[in-house]
Amino acid sequence: MGQEEEVTEITVDVWLYGALATYGGEANRGSFANLQMSLPEGSTLATLLDALKLRTEERSITFINGKLSAMPGLQPDLDHVLRNGDRVAFFDPKSMWPFQYRQGAAMTEEMARAMVSEKGFGLRHTFS
């Protein structure tokens, strides 16, 4: 018999806010849900969305480890590889910009590249 490869799993701390809390199942607390999701090592944000059965179009602002990774109309984070212990927060489209980021937010590398490459996108995420 051939040797089988061992699949290593990672755990991702997932926060679902607003209407997205319903995707949290038993963890749904009405306005939010917090889940510890086990995924195969090498999983991407798209893998996480699939595991949650959450269509990418249903989410709005998204943060990975406190860094902005997606917003309405700009979701460059689907191929972002998740690591053990990452924290991912999904907000529904009716959620307001989180208060703690009122002066701007750090961005994932994918989001920073997308913001620069979107000519005429006209987004500003900080005050001058």
N, CA, C and O atoms as CSV, one atom per row, in Angstrom:
chain,resi,resn,atom,element,x,y,z
A,1,MET,N,N,0.840,-1.182,0.000
A,1,MET,CA,C,0.000,0.000,0.000
A,1,MET,C,C,0.879,1.237,0.000
A,1,MET,O,O,1.908,1.286,0.674
A,2,GLY,N,N,0.456,2.245,-0.771
A,2,GLY,CA,C,1.199,3.498,-0.836
A,2,GLY,C,C,0.965,4.339,0.400
A,2,GLY,O,O,-0.052,4.221,1.084
A,3,GLN,N,N,1.938,5.190,0.660
A,3,GLN,CA,C,1.787,6.087,1.799
A,3,GLN,C,C,0.837,7.221,1.430
A,3,GLN,O,O,0.902,7.780,0.335
A,4,GLU,N,N,-0.038,7.544,2.361
A,4,GLU,CA,C,-0.946,8.664,2.152
A,4,GLU,C,C,-0.319,9.912,2.757
A,4,GLU,O,O,0.307,9.868,3.816
A,5,GLU,N,N,-0.506,11.031,2.050
A,5,GLU,CA,C,0.002,12.293,2.568
A,5,GLU,C,C,-0.883,12.758,3.716
A,5,GLU,O,O,-2.110,12.674,3.656
A,6,GLU,N,N,-0.236,13.243,4.748
A,6,GLU,CA,C,-0.976,13.778,5.882
A,6,GLU,C,C,-1.404,15.208,5.574
A,6,GLU,O,O,-0.576,16.044,5.214
A,7,VAL,N,N,-2.685,15.485,5.713
A,7,VAL,CA,C,-3.200,16.824,5.482
A,7,VAL,C,C,-3.176,17.567,6.813
A,7,VAL,O,O,-3.822,17.166,7.782
A,8,THR,N,N,-2.433,18.634,6.836
A,8,THR,CA,C,-2.359,19.446,8.038
A,8,THR,C,C,-3.468,20.487,7.998
A,8,THR,O,O,-3.714,21.109,6.965
A,9,GLU,N,N,-4.122,20.667,9.113
A,9,GLU,CA,C,-5.203,21.641,9.178
A,9,GLU,C,C,-4.762,22.909,9.885
A,9,GLU,O,O,-3.849,22.907,10.711
A,10,ILE,N,N,-5.443,23.991,9.533
A,10,ILE,CA,C,-5.254,25.263,10.208
A,10,ILE,C,C,-6.587,25.640,10.853
A,10,ILE,O,O,-7.643,25.146,10.457
A,11,THR,N,N,-6.524,26.508,11.836
A,11,THR,CA,C,-7.731,27.035,12.464
A,11,THR,C,C,-7.777,28.530,12.204
A,11,THR,O,O,-6.799,29.241,12.436
A,12,VAL,N,N,-8.920,29.003,11.719
A,12,VAL,CA,C,-9.123,30.413,11.408
A,12,VAL,C,C,-10.238,30.943,12.308
A,12,VAL,O,O,-11.301,30.332,12.425
A,13,ASP,N,N,-9.981,32.081,12.937
A,13,ASP,CA,C,-10.946,32.752,13.802
A,13,ASP,C,C,-11.826,33.632,12.909
A,13,ASP,O,O,-11.362,34.650,12.395
A,14,VAL,N,N,-13.089,33.246,12.722
A,14,VAL,CA,C,-13.982,33.915,11.778
A,14,VAL,C,C,-15.049,34.699,12.532
A,14,VAL,O,O,-15.702,34.180,13.438
A,15,TRP,N,N,-15.213,35.959,12.140
A,15,TRP,CA,C,-16.241,36.825,12.691
A,15,TRP,C,C,-17.179,37.220,11.559
A,15,TRP,O,O,-16.737,37.679,10.506
A,16,LEU,N,N,-18.464,37.039,11.780
A,16,LEU,CA,C,-19.501,37.373,10.799
A,16,LEU,C,C,-20.407,38.427,11.433
A,16,LEU,O,O,-21.004,38.186,12.483
A,17,TYR,N,N,-20.509,39.591,10.797
A,17,TYR,CA,C,-21.266,40.702,11.376
A,17,TYR,C,C,-22.536,41.013,10.586
A,17,TYR,O,O,-22.604,40.818,9.372
A,18,GLY,N,N,-23.534,41.501,11.313
A,18,GLY,CA,C,-24.794,41.881,10.696
A,18,GLY,C,C,-25.545,40.657,10.201
A,18,GLY,O,O,-25.562,39.617,10.860
A,19,ALA,N,N,-26.166,40.788,9.036
A,19,ALA,CA,C,-26.967,39.701,8.473
A,19,ALA,C,C,-26.131,38.449,8.197
A,19,ALA,O,O,-26.684,37.353,8.112
A,20,LEU,N,N,-24.818,38.591,8.057
A,20,LEU,CA,C,-23.958,37.439,7.786
A,20,LEU,C,C,-23.852,36.499,8.996
A,20,LEU,O,O,-23.390,35.367,8.857
A,21,ALA,N,N,-24.270,36.954,10.162
A,21,ALA,CA,C,-24.219,36.120,11.367
A,21,ALA,C,C,-25.003,34.824,11.184
A,21,ALA,O,O,-24.702,33.821,11.831
A,22,THR,N,N,-26.003,34.837,10.310
A,22,THR,CA,C,-26.795,33.623,10.090
A,22,THR,C,C,-25.940,32.489,9.521
A,22,THR,O,O,-26.287,31.319,9.683
A,23,TYR,N,N,-24.831,32.817,8.858
A,23,TYR,CA,C,-23.931,31.786,8.335
A,23,TYR,C,C,-23.130,31.118,9.445
A,23,TYR,O,O,-22.418,30.144,9.201
A,24,GLY,N,N,-23.243,31.637,10.659
A,24,GLY,CA,C,-22.531,31.083,11.795
A,24,GLY,C,C,-23.240,29.926,12.471
A,24,GLY,O,O,-22.713,29.349,13.422
A,25,GLY,N,N,-24.430,29.579,11.993
A,25,GLY,CA,C,-25.165,28.457,12.580
A,25,GLY,C,C,-25.417,28.670,14.062
A,25,GLY,O,O,-25.974,29.691,14.466
A,26,GLU,N,N,-25.002,27.693,14.876
A,26,GLU,CA,C,-25.229,27.761,16.322
A,26,GLU,C,C,-24.463,28.902,16.994
A,26,GLU,O,O,-24.812,29.306,18.104
A,27,ALA,N,N,-23.428,29.425,16.340
A,27,ALA,CA,C,-22.650,30.533,16.905
A,27,ALA,C,C,-23.329,31.879,16.680
A,27,ALA,O,O,-22.842,32.898,17.169
A,28,ASN,N,N,-24.445,31.903,15.949
A,28,ASN,CA,C,-25.161,33.136,15.653
A,28,ASN,C,C,-25.684,33.760,16.943
A,28,ASN,O,O,-26.444,33.138,17.686
A,29,ARG,N,N,-25.266,34.997,17.196
A,29,ARG,CA,C,-25.711,35.728,18.383
A,29,ARG,C,C,-26.597,36.906,17.995
A,29,ARG,O,O,-26.765,37.841,18.778
A,30,GLY,N,N,-27.157,36.866,16.808
A,30,GLY,CA,C,-28.044,37.933,16.349
A,30,GLY,C,C,-27.312,38.938,15.481
A,30,GLY,O,O,-27.528,38.983,14.270
A,31,SER,N,N,-26.449,39.743,16.081
A,31,SER,CA,C,-25.725,40.764,15.312
A,31,SER,C,C,-24.326,40.307,14.900
A,31,SER,O,O,-23.664,40.975,14.106
A,32,PHE,N,N,-23.881,39.185,15.432
A,32,PHE,CA,C,-22.571,38.653,15.059
A,32,PHE,C,C,-22.513,37.157,15.336
A,32,PHE,O,O,-23.353,36.602,16.044
A,33,ALA,N,N,-21.507,36.526,14.763
A,33,ALA,CA,C,-21.193,35.128,15.059
A,33,ALA,C,C,-19.680,34.997,15.042
A,33,ALA,O,O,-19.006,35.631,14.231
A,34,ASN,N,N,-19.148,34.179,15.933
A,34,ASN,CA,C,-17.706,33.921,15.990
A,34,ASN,C,C,-17.490,32.415,15.921
A,34,ASN,O,O,-17.987,31.662,16.759
A,35,LEU,N,N,-16.738,31.988,14.906
A,35,LEU,CA,C,-16.477,30.566,14.670
A,35,LEU,C,C,-14.983,30.294,14.631
A,35,LEU,O,O,-14.192,31.149,14.230
A,36,GLN,N,N,-14.613,29.117,15.045
A,36,GLN,CA,C,-13.257,28.622,14.852
A,36,GLN,C,C,-13.362,27.586,13.738
A,36,GLN,O,O,-13.870,26.485,13.953
A,37,MET,N,N,-12.883,27.939,12.557
A,37,MET,CA,C,-13.024,27.073,11.384
A,37,MET,C,C,-11.736,26.305,11.136
A,37,MET,O,O,-10.652,26.887,11.092
A,38,SER,N,N,-11.864,24.990,10.976
A,38,SER,CA,C,-10.726,24.144,10.602
A,38,SER,C,C,-10.745,23.973,9.095
A,38,SER,O,O,-11.759,23.596,8.508
A,39,LEU,N,N,-9.604,24.259,8.479
A,39,LEU,CA,C,-9.459,24.161,7.028
A,39,LEU,C,C,-8.146,23.471,6.707
A,39,LEU,O,O,-7.228,23.487,7.527
A,40,PRO,N,N,-8.035,22.866,5.533
A,40,PRO,CA,C,-6.754,22.271,5.145
A,40,PRO,C,C,-5.681,23.357,4.982
A,40,PRO,O,O,-5.975,24.468,4.540
A,41,GLU,N,N,-4.463,23.031,5.335
A,41,GLU,CA,C,-3.357,23.955,5.139
A,41,GLU,C,C,-3.312,24.351,3.666
A,41,GLU,O,O,-3.525,23.512,2.790
A,42,GLY,N,N,-3.035,25.621,3.391
A,42,GLY,CA,C,-2.996,26.120,2.023
A,42,GLY,C,C,-4.328,26.674,1.550
A,42,GLY,O,O,-4.442,27.126,0.410
A,43,SER,N,N,-5.343,26.644,2.418
A,43,SER,CA,C,-6.659,27.164,2.048
A,43,SER,C,C,-6.597,28.669,1.808
A,43,SER,O,O,-5.809,29.386,2.425
A,44,THR,N,N,-7.439,29.119,0.906
A,44,THR,CA,C,-7.540,30.541,0.586
A,44,THR,C,C,-8.819,31.113,1.188
A,44,THR,O,O,-9.629,30.388,1.765
A,45,LEU,N,N,-8.983,32.418,1.045
A,45,LEU,CA,C,-10.213,33.038,1.508
A,45,LEU,C,C,-11.409,32.460,0.748
A,45,LEU,O,O,-12.486,32.297,1.321
A,46,ALA,N,N,-11.227,32.151,-0.535
A,46,ALA,CA,C,-12.306,31.525,-1.308
A,46,ALA,C,C,-12.693,30.173,-0.702
A,46,ALA,O,O,-13.874,29.828,-0.672
A,47,THR,N,N,-11.717,29.407,-0.224
A,47,THR,CA,C,-11.984,28.126,0.434
A,47,THR,C,C,-12.838,28.348,1.679
A,47,THR,O,O,-13.785,27.605,1.936
A,48,LEU,N,N,-12.490,29.382,2.448
A,48,LEU,CA,C,-13.248,29.709,3.655
A,48,LEU,C,C,-14.682,30.090,3.300
A,48,LEU,O,O,-15.622,29.621,3.942
A,49,LEU,N,N,-14.861,30.930,2.291
A,49,LEU,CA,C,-16.206,31.314,1.869
A,49,LEU,C,C,-17.014,30.085,1.455
A,49,LEU,O,O,-18.193,29.974,1.792
A,50,ASP,N,N,-16.384,29.166,0.725
A,50,ASP,CA,C,-17.062,27.927,0.322
A,50,ASP,C,C,-17.482,27.114,1.545
A,50,ASP,O,O,-18.598,26.596,1.597
A,51,ALA,N,N,-16.589,27.003,2.526
A,51,ALA,CA,C,-16.894,26.237,3.742
A,51,ALA,C,C,-18.062,26.858,4.504
A,51,ALA,O,O,-18.858,26.146,5.117
A,52,LEU,N,N,-18.160,28.180,4.465
A,52,LEU,CA,C,-19.266,28.879,5.126
A,52,LEU,C,C,-20.547,28.876,4.292
A,52,LEU,O,O,-21.620,29.226,4.783
A,53,LYS,N,N,-20.418,28.474,3.024
A,53,LYS,CA,C,-21.528,28.556,2.064
A,53,LYS,C,C,-21.986,30.002,1.889
A,53,LYS,O,O,-23.175,30.286,1.741
A,54,LEU,N,N,-21.007,30.907,1.911
A,54,LEU,CA,C,-21.224,32.343,1.794
A,54,LEU,C,C,-20.707,32.806,0.435
A,54,LEU,O,O,-19.516,32.690,0.145
A,55,ARG,N,N,-21.603,33.328,-0.391
A,55,ARG,CA,C,-21.181,33.844,-1.693
A,55,ARG,C,C,-20.407,35.140,-1.493
A,55,ARG,O,O,-20.787,35.969,-0.666
A,56,THR,N,N,-19.345,35.316,-2.232
A,56,THR,CA,C,-18.504,36.493,-2.057
A,56,THR,C,C,-19.279,37.789,-2.248
A,56,THR,O,O,-18.960,38.797,-1.617
A,57,GLU,N,N,-20.286,37.778,-3.102
A,57,GLU,CA,C,-21.086,38.978,-3.366
A,57,GLU,C,C,-21.931,39.396,-2.169
A,57,GLU,O,O,-22.405,40.531,-2.116
A,58,GLU,N,N,-22.124,38.501,-1.211
A,58,GLU,CA,C,-22.952,38.807,-0.044
A,58,GLU,C,C,-22.197,39.577,1.029
A,58,GLU,O,O,-22.801,40.132,1.947
A,59,ARG,N,N,-20.884,39.607,0.910
A,59,ARG,CA,C,-20.086,40.303,1.926
A,59,ARG,C,C,-19.736,41.698,1.434
A,59,ARG,O,O,-19.845,42.014,0.249
A,60,SER,N,N,-19.317,42.509,2.372
A,60,SER,CA,C,-18.935,43.877,2.044
A,60,SER,C,C,-17.497,44.077,2.491
A,60,SER,O,O,-16.579,43.483,1.925
A,61,ILE,N,N,-17.301,44.891,3.481
A,61,ILE,CA,C,-15.959,45.135,4.017
A,61,ILE,C,C,-15.456,43.850,4.661
A,61,ILE,O,O,-16.189,43.182,5.390
A,62,THR,N,N,-14.198,43.509,4.386
A,62,THR,CA,C,-13.587,42.312,4.950
A,62,THR,C,C,-12.199,42.667,5.467
A,62,THR,O,O,-11.455,43.412,4.830
A,63,PHE,N,N,-11.866,42.123,6.630
A,63,PHE,CA,C,-10.550,42.326,7.227
A,63,PHE,C,C,-9.898,40.972,7.477
A,63,PHE,O,O,-10.559,40.026,7.908
A,64,ILE,N,N,-8.607,40.886,7.207
A,64,ILE,CA,C,-7.806,39.720,7.560
A,64,ILE,C,C,-6.730,40.216,8.507
A,64,ILE,O,O,-5.885,41.027,8.128
A,65,ASN,N,N,-6.762,39.729,9.740
A,65,ASN,CA,C,-5.811,40.157,10.774
A,65,ASN,C,C,-5.781,41.671,10.924
A,65,ASN,O,O,-4.718,42.271,11.088
A,66,GLY,N,N,-6.962,42.281,10.865
A,66,GLY,CA,C,-7.072,43.724,11.062
A,66,GLY,C,C,-6.715,44.560,9.853
A,66,GLY,O,O,-6.727,45.788,9.932
A,67,LYS,N,N,-6.392,43.922,8.727
A,67,LYS,CA,C,-6.054,44.649,7.503
A,67,LYS,C,C,-7.200,44.529,6.506
A,67,LYS,O,O,-7.740,43.445,6.286
A,68,LEU,N,N,-7.558,45.658,5.910
A,68,LEU,CA,C,-8.617,45.673,4.913
A,68,LEU,C,C,-8.223,44.791,3.740
A,68,LEU,O,O,-7.153,44.964,3.157
A,69,SER,N,N,-9.098,43.833,3.389
A,69,SER,CA,C,-8.790,42.935,2.280
A,69,SER,C,C,-9.819,43.014,1.157
A,69,SER,O,O,-9.542,42.585,0.038
A,70,ALA,N,N,-11.010,43.561,1.442
A,70,ALA,CA,C,-12.047,43.685,0.418
A,70,ALA,C,C,-13.049,44.745,0.836
A,70,ALA,O,O,-13.211,45.053,2.017
A,71,MET,N,N,-13.709,45.286,-0.161
A,71,MET,CA,C,-14.797,46.228,0.059
A,71,MET,C,C,-15.755,46.102,-1.123
A,71,MET,O,O,-15.420,45.447,-2.110
A,72,PRO,N,N,-16.937,46.710,-1.049
A,72,PRO,CA,C,-17.903,46.546,-2.138
A,72,PRO,C,C,-17.284,46.904,-3.494
A,72,PRO,O,O,-16.702,47.976,-3.661
A,73,GLY,N,N,-17.418,45.997,-4.444
A,73,GLY,CA,C,-16.917,46.229,-5.779
A,73,GLY,C,C,-15.430,45.985,-5.972
A,73,GLY,O,O,-14.920,46.122,-7.084
A,74,LEU,N,N,-14.729,45.626,-4.903
A,74,LEU,CA,C,-13.293,45.378,-4.998
A,74,LEU,C,C,-12.939,44.259,-4.020
A,74,LEU,O,O,-12.797,44.493,-2.819
A,75,GLN,N,N,-12.800,43.045,-4.545
A,75,GLN,CA,C,-12.542,41.879,-3.705
A,75,GLN,C,C,-11.325,41.108,-4.223
A,75,GLN,O,O,-11.469,40.018,-4.778
A,76,PRO,N,N,-10.142,41.668,-4.044
A,76,PRO,CA,C,-8.932,41.020,-4.548
A,76,PRO,C,C,-8.371,39.943,-3.626
A,76,PRO,O,O,-7.273,39.439,-3.860
A,77,ASP,N,N,-9.109,39.589,-2.588
A,77,ASP,CA,C,-8.585,38.709,-1.547
A,77,ASP,C,C,-8.936,37.234,-1.701
A,77,ASP,O,O,-8.559,36.430,-0.849
A,78,LEU,N,N,-9.636,36.857,-2.745
A,78,LEU,CA,C,-10.105,35.473,-2.867
A,78,LEU,C,C,-8.970,34.452,-2.905
A,78,LEU,O,O,-9.141,33.327,-2.435
A,79,ASP,N,N,-7.819,34.824,-3.455
A,79,ASP,CA,C,-6.674,33.907,-3.519
A,79,ASP,C,C,-5.712,34.071,-2.345
A,79,ASP,O,O,-4.656,33.439,-2.320
A,80,HIS,N,N,-6.066,34.913,-1.373
A,80,HIS,CA,C,-5.211,35.126,-0.197
A,80,HIS,C,C,-5.106,33.812,0.590
A,80,HIS,O,O,-6.121,33.264,1.020
A,81,VAL,N,N,-3.888,33.313,0.778
A,81,VAL,CA,C,-3.666,32.069,1.513
A,81,VAL,C,C,-3.758,32.357,3.007
A,81,VAL,O,O,-3.063,33.228,3.530
A,82,LEU,N,N,-4.618,31.617,3.676
A,82,LEU,CA,C,-4.813,31.779,5.116
A,82,LEU,C,C,-3.795,30.950,5.887
A,82,LEU,O,O,-3.340,29.906,5.419
A,83,ARG,N,N,-3.448,31.427,7.065
A,83,ARG,CA,C,-2.485,30.746,7.925
A,83,ARG,C,C,-3.157,30.410,9.259
A,83,ARG,O,O,-4.163,31.013,9.634
A,84,ASN,N,N,-2.593,29.459,9.945
A,84,ASN,CA,C,-3.125,29.060,11.245
A,84,ASN,C,C,-3.191,30.274,12.171
A,84,ASN,O,O,-2.216,31.011,12.319
A,85,GLY,N,N,-4.350,30.470,12.787
A,85,GLY,CA,C,-4.531,31.559,13.731
A,85,GLY,C,C,-4.983,32.869,13.109
A,85,GLY,O,O,-5.212,33.836,13.836
A,86,ASP,N,N,-5.121,32.934,11.787
A,86,ASP,CA,C,-5.601,34.163,11.157
A,86,ASP,C,C,-7.002,34.494,11.665
A,86,ASP,O,O,-7.790,33.610,12.003
A,87,ARG,N,N,-7.285,35.793,11.709
A,87,ARG,CA,C,-8.604,36.289,12.112
A,87,ARG,C,C,-9.223,36.966,10.888
A,87,ARG,O,O,-8.628,37.879,10.315
A,88,VAL,N,N,-10.400,36.525,10.495
A,88,VAL,CA,C,-11.090,37.069,9.331
A,88,VAL,C,C,-12.441,37.615,9.784
A,88,VAL,O,O,-13.207,36.920,10.452
A,89,ALA,N,N,-12.729,38.862,9.416
A,89,ALA,CA,C,-13.994,39.497,9.778
A,89,ALA,C,C,-14.735,39.892,8.507
A,89,ALA,O,O,-14.212,40.632,7.673
A,90,PHE,N,N,-15.959,39.390,8.371
A,90,PHE,CA,C,-16.818,39.699,7.237
A,90,PHE,C,C,-17.963,40.588,7.714
A,90,PHE,O,O,-18.625,40.272,8.702
A,91,PHE,N,N,-18.195,41.683,7.023
A,91,PHE,CA,C,-19.307,42.578,7.335
A,91,PHE,C,C,-20.333,42.503,6.211
A,91,PHE,O,O,-19.977,42.331,5.045
A,92,ASP,N,N,-21.605,42.632,6.567
A,92,ASP,CA,C,-22.633,42.629,5.537
A,92,ASP,C,C,-22.694,44.006,4.866
A,92,ASP,O,O,-22.149,44.973,5.397
A,93,PRO,N,N,-23.350,44.102,3.709
A,93,PRO,CA,C,-23.377,45.371,2.971
A,93,PRO,C,C,-24.027,46.537,3.706
A,93,PRO,O,O,-23.778,47.692,3.360
A,94,LYS,N,N,-24.843,46.264,4.700
A,94,LYS,CA,C,-25.491,47.351,5.441
A,94,LYS,C,C,-24.672,47.806,6.648
A,94,LYS,O,O,-25.067,48.738,7.349
A,95,SER,N,N,-23.539,47.158,6.894
A,95,SER,CA,C,-22.696,47.533,8.038
A,95,SER,C,C,-21.943,48.814,7.734
A,95,SER,O,O,-21.542,49.066,6.598
A,96,MET,N,N,-21.763,49.610,8.760
A,96,MET,CA,C,-20.976,50.832,8.629
A,96,MET,C,C,-19.495,50.509,8.767
A,96,MET,O,O,-19.127,49.456,9.288
A,97,TRP,N,N,-18.659,51.411,8.303
A,97,TRP,CA,C,-17.212,51.297,8.463
A,97,TRP,C,C,-16.920,51.198,9.954
A,97,TRP,O,O,-17.376,52.053,10.713
A,98,PRO,N,N,-16.175,50.186,10.406
A,98,PRO,CA,C,-15.914,50.022,11.842
A,98,PRO,C,C,-15.243,51.254,12.459
A,98,PRO,O,O,-14.294,51.799,11.895
A,99,PHE,N,N,-15.732,51.676,13.592
A,99,PHE,CA,C,-15.285,52.898,14.264
A,99,PHE,C,C,-13.775,52.943,14.465
A,99,PHE,O,O,-13.158,53.990,14.268
A,100,GLN,N,N,-13.172,51.821,14.854
A,100,GLN,CA,C,-11.748,51.829,15.152
A,100,GLN,C,C,-10.886,52.129,13.925
A,100,GLN,O,O,-9.691,52.393,14.057
A,101,TYR,N,N,-11.488,52.090,12.728
A,101,TYR,CA,C,-10.748,52.378,11.500
A,101,TYR,C,C,-11.136,53.730,10.906
A,101,TYR,O,O,-10.923,53.956,9.715
A,102,ARG,N,N,-11.699,54.630,11.706
A,102,ARG,CA,C,-12.192,55.906,11.201
A,102,ARG,C,C,-11.090,56.776,10.591
A,102,ARG,O,O,-11.380,57.641,9.763
A,103,GLN,N,N,-9.839,56.562,10.984
A,103,GLN,CA,C,-8.730,57.332,10.429
A,103,GLN,C,C,-8.001,56.576,9.327
A,103,GLN,O,O,-6.913,56.977,8.914
A,104,GLY,N,N,-8.592,55.491,8.851
A,104,GLY,CA,C,-7.975,54.701,7.796
A,104,GLY,C,C,-7.643,53.310,8.296
A,104,GLY,O,O,-7.742,53.019,9.488
A,105,ALA,N,N,-7.252,52.462,7.374
A,105,ALA,CA,C,-6.966,51.072,7.723
A,105,ALA,C,C,-5.764,50.587,6.937
A,105,ALA,O,O,-5.560,50.954,5.780
A,106,ALA,N,N,-4.979,49.755,7.594
A,106,ALA,CA,C,-3.913,49.060,6.881
A,106,ALA,C,C,-4.586,48.097,5.911
A,106,ALA,O,O,-5.717,47.671,6.145
A,107,MET,N,N,-3.900,47.753,4.829
A,107,MET,CA,C,-4.479,46.873,3.818
A,107,MET,C,C,-3.581,45.663,3.595
A,107,MET,O,O,-2.369,45.715,3.805
A,108,THR,N,N,-4.209,44.571,3.164
A,108,THR,CA,C,-3.434,43.408,2.742
A,108,THR,C,C,-2.686,43.795,1.464
A,108,THR,O,O,-3.038,44.772,0.803
A,109,GLU,N,N,-1.664,43.032,1.127
A,109,GLU,CA,C,-0.905,43.319,-0.091
A,109,GLU,C,C,-1.801,43.289,-1.320
A,109,GLU,O,O,-1.667,44.128,-2.211
A,110,GLU,N,N,-2.715,42.321,-1.370
A,110,GLU,CA,C,-3.619,42.205,-2.517
A,110,GLU,C,C,-4.491,43.451,-2.663
A,110,GLU,O,O,-4.701,43.945,-3.770
A,111,MET,N,N,-4.993,43.952,-1.537
A,111,MET,CA,C,-5.864,45.125,-1.581
A,111,MET,C,C,-5.068,46.362,-1.979
A,111,MET,O,O,-5.543,47.174,-2.773
A,112,ALA,N,N,-3.874,46.513,-1.443
A,112,ALA,CA,C,-3.039,47.669,-1.791
A,112,ALA,C,C,-2.742,47.680,-3.294
A,112,ALA,O,O,-2.818,48.728,-3.936
A,113,ARG,N,N,-2.405,46.516,-3.851
A,113,ARG,CA,C,-2.146,46.439,-5.298
A,113,ARG,C,C,-3.402,46.773,-6.095
A,113,ARG,O,O,-3.331,47.485,-7.097
A,114,ALA,N,N,-4.549,46.265,-5.658
A,114,ALA,CA,C,-5.803,46.511,-6.372
A,114,ALA,C,C,-6.179,47.989,-6.323
A,114,ALA,O,O,-6.674,48.528,-7.313
A,115,MET,N,N,-5.957,48.640,-5.213
A,115,MET,CA,C,-6.288,50.062,-5.086
A,115,MET,C,C,-5.455,50.888,-6.061
A,115,MET,O,O,-5.956,51.845,-6.651
A,116,VAL,N,N,-4.189,50.523,-6.232
A,116,VAL,CA,C,-3.300,51.251,-7.137
A,116,VAL,C,C,-3.662,50.955,-8.590
A,116,VAL,O,O,-3.616,51.850,-9.433
A,117,SER,N,N,-4.018,49.716,-8.886
A,117,SER,CA,C,-4.256,49.323,-10.272
A,117,SER,C,C,-5.619,49.743,-10.805
A,117,SER,O,O,-5.808,49.800,-12.020
A,118,GLU,N,N,-6.561,50.035,-9.936
A,118,GLU,CA,C,-7.906,50.424,-10.370
A,118,GLU,C,C,-7.914,51.895,-10.770
A,118,GLU,O,O,-8.235,52.757,-9.952
A,119,LYS,N,N,-7.567,52.187,-12.002
A,119,LYS,CA,C,-7.543,53.569,-12.483
A,119,LYS,C,C,-8.946,54.156,-12.435
A,119,LYS,O,O,-9.915,53.550,-12.894
A,120,GLY,N,N,-9.025,55.353,-11.866
A,120,GLY,CA,C,-10.306,56.027,-11.789
A,120,GLY,C,C,-11.260,55.453,-10.768
A,120,GLY,O,O,-12.418,55.866,-10.701
A,121,PHE,N,N,-10.790,54.501,-9.964
A,121,PHE,CA,C,-11.682,53.894,-8.976
A,121,PHE,C,C,-12.090,54.936,-7.940
A,121,PHE,O,O,-13.198,54.883,-7.405
A,122,GLY,N,N,-11.187,55.892,-7.656
A,122,GLY,CA,C,-11.527,57.028,-6.823
A,122,GLY,C,C,-11.730,56.725,-5.354
A,122,GLY,O,O,-12.359,57.513,-4.649
A,123,LEU,N,N,-11.218,55.611,-4.874
A,123,LEU,CA,C,-11.398,55.265,-3.467
A,123,LEU,C,C,-10.407,55.989,-2.592
A,123,LEU,O,O,-9.241,56.168,-2.947
A,124,ARG,N,N,-10.891,56.395,-1.456
A,124,ARG,CA,C,-10.025,56.948,-0.414
A,124,ARG,C,C,-10.408,56.244,0.862
A,124,ARG,O,O,-11.591,56.118,1.180
A,125,HIS,N,N,-9.413,55.784,1.595
A,125,HIS,CA,C,-9.751,55.110,2.853
A,125,HIS,C,C,-9.162,55.832,4.046
A,125,HIS,O,O,-9.260,55.346,5.172
A,126,THR,N,N,-8.548,56.994,3.817
A,126,THR,CA,C,-8.031,57.799,4.922
A,126,THR,C,C,-8.417,59.238,4.701
A,126,THR,O,O,-8.717,59.654,3.582
A,127,PHE,N,N,-8.407,59.993,5.777
A,127,PHE,CA,C,-8.669,61.419,5.690
A,127,PHE,C,C,-7.353,62.145,5.497
A,127,PHE,O,O,-6.338,61.737,6.061
A,128,SER,N,N,-7.349,63.231,4.697
A,128,SER,CA,C,-6.121,64.016,4.544
A,128,SER,C,C,-6.228,65.314,5.309
A,128,SER,O,O,-5.292,66.114,5.304
